[in-house]
Amino acid sequence: MTSDRYMRFVAMLMTGPTQHHTAAWRHPESVNAQLDPQWWQEIARTLERGSFDGLFLADTLTFGNTAIADKGGQIALLDPLPLIALMAQATSRIGLGVTVSTTFVPPYGIARSLSTLDIISGGRLAWNVVTSWNDVEAKVMSQESLPPREARYQRAHEILELCMEFWSSWNGARVVADKEAGHFIDTSALSPVAFEGEYVSASGYYSTPPSPQGHPVIMQAGSSAAGRDFAARWAELVFTLQHDLEDMQAFYAEMKERVAAYGRAPEELSILTSVDPIIGETTEIAREKQAYINSLVEWDVAVATVKNHLGVDVSDLPLDEPADALPDEALSIGALDVLVKGARREKLTLREAVFRYATSDLTPQVVGTPEEVADQLEEYFRGDGCDGFIVTPTQMPGTFEAFTRSVMPILQRRGFIDPGVNGRTFRQHLRAAPAAH
Ligand SMILES: Cc1cc2nc3c(=O)[nH]c(=O)nc-3n(C[C@H](O)[C@H](O)[C@H](O)COP(=O)(O)O)c2cc1C
């Protein structure tokens, strides 16, 4: 069986106890060595050996309440930027994504860190551009509150424009280190940047030489109309949370249209949908594993996670009613419609939807034998639901070990996996297609 495109795989990591599944760290086989640099390097090697195209470090700057810290919800213990440098050192082919917020980090700082990482990784860097979620993060970053969404995205557009100017300002200038002539940088083509925006401005020279990719692969995960528009203009890789094939197809078709409206070819944007594989020796064993890991999620952390992400305290809402029967006032609170949309088809109660959010953010847990998991992924892929998958773990690093050992070889045999080539940049890698037969 062959395909005219490769199925792309990117692993989702976070420098804390959990990624999506708020109880992943509690699994008896999970390792919690988040402060050990070698552990991270070993995970990167496992993923590279297992033919993952990339990995990325999600991020969150702080937590809103001690329930999240106590119960091990979404917390990032370490700054992802230096960690990505360590992972680059341990690998040679895998793409490396890092999250940096345009709402909080000044553009020159972003541009310089990312140029540096692209240089030291040999052209394997991706920037997961986020505009951030909540006031809790704003407050630790010297702001009173999070600016409104439209303003955050306008600022993000300007920052991308400015960063692109920094990254192209060397214009062919380069480090020559000509001792005899006494020239260190050939400055003939170097031009200063002059940018005056509504939110950011800069003038002067950019001090870091061009990196192998020119600029990092732009990755994005916003879900609002403004977020999707931002992705259509800038992103090369989109990470999305969809509930089932029908939702995936709608999002995929819409994004490919939006990209075309910006005059870009649809294949310049890879759309990866999030899945949590749970693999068993038999279907029944896999289902038992799913029930077991999901049973470890605690209500407190589920409520706190929804509040952090969606800005809604669900504790006072009618939890045991079907989620889509909530009164209109409830639906207008924050982003509760995310939960409702995810819960509608399965007629989940609000309580069930909140628990589901704390396991997989309402994205599919793909459960079964390696063959069954591969079949399900193939159905999403062939059905034009996505260009590949963000794999989120329910055990660390067991999910990645099991997936690369058992599911990847099946997909490889079916012709979906890019064998990868050393020396290729991440951008070249993402655009590689199988040879025509
Ligand atoms: C799937 C997904 C993953 C995200 N990952 C992160 C993250 O790791 N760190 C972060 O600060 N924001 C993250 N975000 C937040 C978004 O990048 C964006 O800033 C936020 O969702 C607000 O934009 P929106 O209203 O368009 O969704 C994520 C959002 C989604 C939908």
The ligand as an ORCA input file, in Angstrom:
! r2SCAN-3c Opt
* xyz 0 1
  C      -3.556     22.535     20.685
  C      -3.106     23.761     21.379
  C      -1.844     23.759     21.999
  C      -1.383     24.899     22.631
  N      -0.171     24.869     23.281
  C       0.212     25.950     23.990
  C       1.390     25.943     24.772
  O       2.116     24.974     24.827
  N       1.702     27.044     25.485
  C       0.917     28.168     25.453
  O       1.263     29.156     26.116
  N      -0.197     28.208     24.712
  C      -0.562     27.137     24.003
  N      -1.708     27.190     23.261
  C      -2.430     28.478     23.198
  C      -2.502     29.012     21.802
  O      -1.317     29.010     21.144
  C      -3.121     30.387     21.795
  O      -2.215     31.316     22.328
  C      -4.383     30.396     22.589
  O      -5.101     29.237     22.313
  C      -5.222     31.606     22.243
  O      -5.533     31.618     20.892
  P      -6.912     31.107     20.312
  O      -7.925     31.918     21.011
  O      -6.784     31.384     18.859
  O      -7.035     29.651     20.605
  C      -2.179     26.054     22.626
  C      -3.438     26.053     21.997
  C      -3.915     24.929     21.389
  C      -5.275     24.962     20.743
*
